[in-house]
Amino acid sequence: MDSLDPRYYPAIECKSISGKKIYFSQHFHFDKNNVHQIDAITDFIRKTGGRGFLAVEFRFGAGGRRRRTSCPGTRCSTTAGTSRASR
């Protein structure tokens, strides 16, 4: 979606993970400039004035049920301990 009104400008990062937990050091990457993916997403959201969300699907094997959840981007960047704090 694209809108000049920030209320209608979401940025959604989707992850599909095998298992019960998401690890910010394992499921996200550092780019060629050594910037953590969460930091890059957070900076983009801050610059564009949008609202960010992380959507995660937890898979439990073939034929197993799946669980989906999401969290606001601000909460995720704090939880992740982003690259600035974890290097």
C-alpha positions as CSV (number, residue, x, y, z in Angstrom):
1,M,0.0,0.0,0.0
2,D,1.1,3.5,-0.6
3,S,-0.5,6.6,0.8
4,L,0.5,10.1,1.7
5,D,-1.4,9.7,5.0
6,P,0.9,7.8,7.5
7,R,-2.1,6.1,9.1
8,Y,-2.5,4.1,5.8
9,Y,1.2,3.4,5.1
10,P,2.1,0.1,6.8
11,A,5.5,-1.6,6.4
12,I,5.1,-5.3,7.1
13,E,8.1,-7.7,7.4
14,C,7.0,-11.3,7.1
15,K,8.9,-14.3,8.4
16,S,8.1,-18.0,8.2
17,I,10.0,-20.0,10.8
18,S,10.2,-23.7,11.6
19,G,9.9,-24.0,15.3
20,K,8.5,-22.2,18.3
21,K,10.8,-19.1,18.7
22,I,12.2,-16.3,16.7
23,Y,15.8,-15.4,17.2
24,F,16.7,-11.9,16.0
25,S,20.4,-12.9,15.6
26,Q,19.5,-16.0,13.6
27,H,16.4,-15.1,11.5
28,F,17.5,-11.6,10.5
29,H,20.6,-10.5,8.6
30,F,23.2,-7.8,8.5
31,D,23.6,-6.0,5.1
32,K,26.9,-5.3,3.3
33,N,27.3,-2.1,5.5
34,N,26.9,-4.2,8.7
35,V,23.5,-2.8,9.5
36,H,21.1,-5.2,11.1
37,Q,17.8,-5.8,9.2
38,I,15.7,-4.6,12.1
39,D,17.7,-1.3,12.3
40,A,17.3,-0.8,8.5
41,I,13.5,-1.4,8.7
42,T,13.2,0.8,11.8
43,D,15.1,3.7,10.0
44,F,12.9,3.3,6.9
45,I,9.7,3.5,8.9
46,R,11.0,6.5,10.9
47,K,11.9,8.3,7.6
48,T,8.6,7.5,5.8
49,G,6.4,8.2,8.8
50,G,4.7,4.8,8.3
51,R,3.8,2.2,10.8
52,G,5.8,-1.1,10.9
53,F,4.7,-4.6,11.8
54,L,6.5,-7.9,12.0
55,A,4.3,-10.9,11.0
56,V,5.6,-14.3,11.9
57,E,4.3,-17.8,10.9
58,F,5.6,-20.6,13.1
59,R,5.6,-24.0,11.3
60,F,5.5,-27.2,13.1
61,G,6.5,-29.8,10.4
62,A,4.6,-31.4,7.6
63,G,0.9,-31.7,8.4
64,G,1.4,-29.9,11.7
65,R,-0.5,-26.9,12.6
66,R,0.8,-23.4,12.1
67,R,0.7,-20.4,14.4
68,R,0.7,-16.8,13.2
69,T,1.4,-13.7,15.2
70,S,2.4,-10.1,14.7
71,C,3.8,-7.2,16.7
72,P,4.2,-3.5,16.2
73,G,7.6,-2.5,14.7
74,T,8.5,-0.3,17.7
75,R,8.1,-3.2,20.1
76,C,10.1,-5.5,17.8
77,S,13.1,-3.2,17.5
78,T,13.2,-2.8,21.3
79,T,12.9,-6.6,21.8
80,A,15.5,-7.4,19.2
81,G,18.2,-5.4,21.0
82,T,19.1,-4.2,17.4
83,S,22.7,-4.3,16.1
84,R,23.7,-1.1,17.8
85,A,23.1,-2.7,21.2
86,S,24.2,-6.3,20.4
87,R,27.6,-5.8,18.6
